[in-house]
Amino acid sequence: MYKRAFTLIELLVVIAVIALLMGILLPTLGRAKIIARRTICQSNLKQISLAFEMYCHDNNSTYIAADDPVSGGVWLWMGRGFRGWIKPYLDNSSGNTAVLSCPGDITAEDKYESTSYAYSMSFYYSPEQINSIDSTAGTYGTECPIKSTPQRRENVALASQKILCGEWLSNHDKKDGDMGWWCSIGSRNFVMADGSVVFLAAEDIEEANDGLPDPNLTRDGISGFDVKR
């Protein structure tokens, strides 16, 4: 019996076809992975938004508020700062903070105790107090000269355009020099006061009192808006 084997040319053709297919598929798989991580992050923010809503329901329609810093150097707006208030309302309130961590955030575990999201100061300072702070230094110093003023849900002027909480870093559009809300680069997932989740580029966010697209210092606080019209 004569058995015909593959020739060298045929093997090279097969290898070339496989390499071509891999070249086509790998970028697609990479994009799919990025989209999947972004979707999980958006789901996290939706759950966080529901936790805020339940907190407001149990606290006379007021948002989480506390005098900064809430612990040694940690401010309430930081993920480590506000998580204690919402953990009882999360499905994983037993202590697992997975919902508070974006799957695309490689920094959070080491630097921020596995938290990826920030809470806008506009929801625990009055519009007048927010307008009195004109630099990022007013949002992270070891001492805060301003006593917090809890804000009520019904006083949010434009809930669909007011950022409640969102990613600190640009985890799904990574950029060199990313400094979170203190820079004008990258894109982030945000949840609005009305519960909607959006993916916004820094350039799509209104300039705040510190001259940056910084939801912490939105002009006029909850009476203002974050998304450019």
C-alpha positions in Angstrom: 0.0 0.0 0.0 1.3 3.5 -0.9 0.6 6.2 1.7 1.0 9.8 0.6 2.6 12.1 3.3 2.4 15.9 3.6 5.1 17.6 1.6 7.2 20.4 3.1 5.4 23.0 1.1 2.0 21.8 2.3 3.1 21.9 5.9 4.4 25.5 5.4 1.1 26.5 3.8 -0.8 25.1 6.8 1.5 26.9 9.3 1.1 30.1 7.3 -2.7 29.8 7.4 -2.7 29.1 11.1 -0.4 32.1 11.7 -2.7 34.3 9.6 -5.8 33.2 11.5 -4.0 33.8 14.9 -3.1 37.2 13.7 -6.7 38.0 13.0 -8.2 36.3 16.1 -5.8 37.5 18.8 -6.6 41.2 18.5 -10.3 40.4 18.5 -10.0 38.2 21.6 -8.0 41.0 23.3 -10.7 43.5 22.5 -13.4 41.1 23.7 -11.5 40.7 27.0 -11.3 44.4 27.5 -15.0 44.8 26.8 -15.8 42.0 29.2 -13.8 43.7 32.0 -15.5 47.0 31.3 -18.9 45.3 31.5 -18.1 43.7 34.8 -16.9 47.1 36.1 -20.2 48.7 35.0 -22.1 46.0 36.8 -20.0 46.7 39.9 -20.9 50.4 39.7 -24.6 49.5 39.3 -24.5 47.5 42.5 -22.7 50.3 44.3 -25.4 52.7 43.1 -28.1 50.5 44.5 -26.2 50.3 47.8 -26.2 54.1 47.9 -29.9 54.2 47.1 -30.7 51.8 49.9 -28.5 53.8 52.3 -30.4 57.0 51.4 -33.7 55.1 51.9 -32.6 54.2 55.4 -31.2 57.6 56.3 -33.9 60.1 55.6 -33.0 60.5 51.9 -29.5 61.8 52.6 -26.3 60.6 51.1 -23.3 59.2 53.0 -21.5 61.9 54.9 -18.7 62.1 57.4 -16.0 64.6 58.4 -12.8 64.1 56.5 -10.5 62.4 56.9 -12.5 59.5 58.2 -9.3 57.6 59.3 -5.6 58.3 59.1 -5.2 60.2 55.9 -8.2 58.4 54.2 -11.0 60.7 53.0 -14.6 59.6 52.6 -14.6 60.0 48.8 -11.9 57.4 48.5 -13.0 53.8 48.0 -11.4 52.9 51.3 -13.3 55.7 53.0 -16.9 55.1 51.9 -16.9 51.3 51.6 -17.8 50.7 55.2 -21.1 52.6 54.8 -22.3 50.6 51.8 -20.9 47.1 52.5 -24.0 46.1 54.6 -26.1 46.8 51.4 -24.0 44.7 49.0 -24.5 41.1 48.3 -20.9 40.4 49.4 -21.3 42.3 52.7 -19.7 39.4 54.6 -16.3 41.1 54.0 -15.4 40.3 50.4 -14.8 43.6 48.6 -14.9 42.2 45.0 -17.6 44.5 43.9 -15.5 47.5 44.9 -12.6 46.4 42.6 -12.5 46.8 38.8 -11.1 43.6 37.1 -9.0 45.9 34.9 -7.4 47.7 37.8 -3.9 46.4 38.5 -3.1 49.1 41.0 -5.9 48.8 43.5 -4.9 45.6 45.3 -1.5 47.0 46.2 -2.2 50.7 46.6 -5.8 51.1 47.5 -6.6 48.0 49.5 -8.5 46.5 46.6 -10.8 49.4 45.9 -11.1 51.1 42.5 -13.9 53.6 42.8 -14.3 57.1 44.2 -17.4 58.9 45.6 -18.0 62.5 44.6 -17.5 65.0 47.5 -20.4 67.0 46.0 -22.8 64.6 47.9 -21.5 65.4 51.4 -20.5 69.0 51.1 -22.9 71.9 50.2 -22.6 73.6 46.8 -21.2 76.7 48.6 -18.6 74.5 50.4 -17.6 72.9 47.1 -17.1 76.2 45.5 -14.8 77.4 48.3 -12.3 74.6 47.4 -10.3 75.5 44.3 -7.4 73.0 44.3 -6.9 69.2 44.5 -5.1 69.8 47.8 -8.5 70.6 49.4 -9.6 67.0 48.7 -6.8 64.9 50.2 -5.0 66.8 53.0 -4.5 65.3 56.4 -6.8 67.9 57.9 -10.1 69.3 56.5 -11.2 72.7 57.7 -14.8 72.2 56.4 -17.4 70.2 58.3 -19.4 67.9 56.1 -23.0 68.8 55.1 -25.1 65.8 54.2 -26.9 66.3 50.9 -30.4 65.1 50.1 -31.4 63.1 47.0 -34.2 65.5 46.0 -31.7 68.4 45.8 -29.7 66.9 43.0 -30.4 69.2 40.1 -29.5 67.1 37.1 -29.3 63.5 38.3 -28.6 62.0 34.8 -25.6 64.3 34.4 -24.2 64.3 38.0 -21.5 61.7 38.8 -22.1 59.9 42.0 -19.3 57.4 41.9 -16.8 56.1 39.4 -13.4 54.6 38.5 -10.5 56.5 39.9 -8.1 55.3 37.2 -8.6 54.9 33.4 -8.5 51.1 33.7 -10.1 50.4 30.3 -8.2 53.0 28.3 -4.8 53.0 30.0 -2.6 56.0 29.6 0.8 57.0 30.8 0.7 59.6 33.5 -2.8 58.7 34.7 -3.5 60.5 37.9 -7.1 59.6 38.2 -9.6 62.5 38.5 -6.6 64.8 38.8 -5.7 64.7 35.1 -7.3 65.3 31.7 -6.5 62.0 30.1 -8.2 58.5 29.7 -11.7 57.3 30.0 -13.6 55.9 33.0 -16.8 54.2 34.0 -19.1 56.4 36.1 -22.5 55.9 37.7 -24.8 58.9 37.8 -27.1 60.0 40.5 -30.0 58.5 38.6 -28.3 55.1 38.6 -27.3 55.1 34.9 -23.7 53.9 34.1 -21.7 55.6 31.4 -18.2 55.3 30.0 -16.8 58.9 29.7 -13.6 60.3 28.4 -12.0 63.0 30.6 -12.6 65.5 27.8 -16.3 64.9 28.1 -16.4 66.0 31.7 -16.9 69.7 32.7 -14.0 71.6 34.2 -14.4 71.7 38.0 -13.3 74.3 40.5 -9.7 73.0 40.4 -9.5 73.4 36.7 -9.7 69.6 36.1 -12.4 67.1 35.0 -12.7 66.3 38.7 -16.2 65.2 39.9 -15.1 65.9 43.5 -15.2 69.6 42.9 -17.9 70.1 40.4 -18.9 73.7 40.2 -22.0 74.2 42.4 -21.8 70.7 43.8 -25.0 68.8 43.4 -26.6 71.9 41.9 -24.2 71.6 39.0 -23.5 68.9 36.4 -20.5 66.9 35.2 -21.3 65.8 31.6 -20.6 68.4 28.9 -23.7 69.4 27.1 
